[in-house]
């Protein structure tokens, strides 16, 4: 179990401090409040084993990348359709 300040937690997970604070208030992350030097400091309790399990659950989608040729053809069709619309609009004016 590791204790992190909200700023350190936000930096580790690449989120804003506001979002980290929001997660603490919602209770979606475990935290504890400690009185240090007359100030209340909030620490996020992060279980390293749990984080590793979550990372292992994340899988990449099995999407085949679109080939460049098919993407170019699709864009050409779209440009042709837009040109037709543009010509129709010019005729209306």
C-alpha positions in Angstrom: 0.0 0.0 0.0 1.5 3.3 -1.1 0.6 6.8 0.2 0.5 9.5 -2.5 -0.4 13.1 -2.2 -3.1 14.2 -4.6 -0.6 16.0 -6.8 1.6 12.9 -7.0 -1.4 10.7 -7.7 -2.5 13.1 -10.5 1.0 13.1 -12.0 1.3 9.3 -11.9 -2.1 8.8 -13.6 -1.7 11.8 -16.0 -4.9 13.5 -14.9 -5.5 17.0 -13.5 -5.3 17.7 -9.8 -9.0 18.7 -10.0 -9.9 15.3 -11.3 -7.9 13.5 -8.7 -9.6 15.6 -6.0 -13.0 14.7 -7.5 -12.2 11.0 -7.4 -11.2 11.3 -3.7 -14.4 13.1 -2.8 -16.5 10.6 -4.8 -14.8 7.7 -3.0 -13.7 6.0 -6.2 -10.1 5.9 -4.8 -9.2 5.1 -1.2 -7.8 8.0 0.8 -7.0 9.1 4.3 -6.7 12.6 5.8 -3.7 13.3 8.1 -3.1 16.3 10.2 0.5 17.6 9.5 1.9 20.8 10.9 -1.6 22.1 11.6 -2.9 21.4 8.1 -5.1 18.6 6.8 -3.3 16.7 4.1 -5.1 14.1 2.0 -3.2 11.0 0.9 -4.4 8.6 -1.7 -3.8 5.0 -0.8 -2.8 3.1 -3.8 -2.3 -0.7 -3.9 0.4 -1.5 -6.4 -0.8 -5.1 -6.8 -4.3 -3.9 -7.7 -2.9 -1.4 -10.2 -0.9 -4.1 -11.9 -4.1 -6.3 -12.1 -6.0 -3.5 -13.7 -3.3 -2.9 -16.3 -3.2 -6.6 -17.2 -7.0 -6.5 -17.7 -6.7 -3.8 -20.4 -6.5 -5.4 -23.8 -5.9 -3.8 -27.1 -8.7 -4.0 -29.6 -8.3 -6.4 -32.5 -8.9 -3.9 -35.3 -7.2 -4.3 -38.5 -5.8 -1.0 -39.7 -7.4 0.5 -42.8 -5.1 0.2 -45.7 -3.9 3.5 -47.2 -5.3 2.8 -50.6 -8.9 2.1 -49.3 -8.7 5.2 -47.1 -7.5 7.3 -50.1 -10.4 6.0 -52.2 -12.9 6.8 -49.5 -11.5 10.4 -49.2 -11.7 10.8 -53.0 -15.4 9.8 -53.0 -16.0 12.2 -50.2 -14.3 15.1 -52.0 -16.3 14.3 -55.2 -19.5 14.4 -53.2 -18.5 17.7 -51.6 -17.7 19.2 -55.0 -21.1 18.2 -56.4 -22.7 19.9 -53.4 -20.6 23.0 -53.9 -21.5 23.2 -57.6 -25.2 22.9 -56.7 -24.9 25.7 -54.1 -23.1 27.9 -56.6 -26.0 27.4 -59.2 -28.5 28.4 -56.5 -26.8 31.8 -56.0 
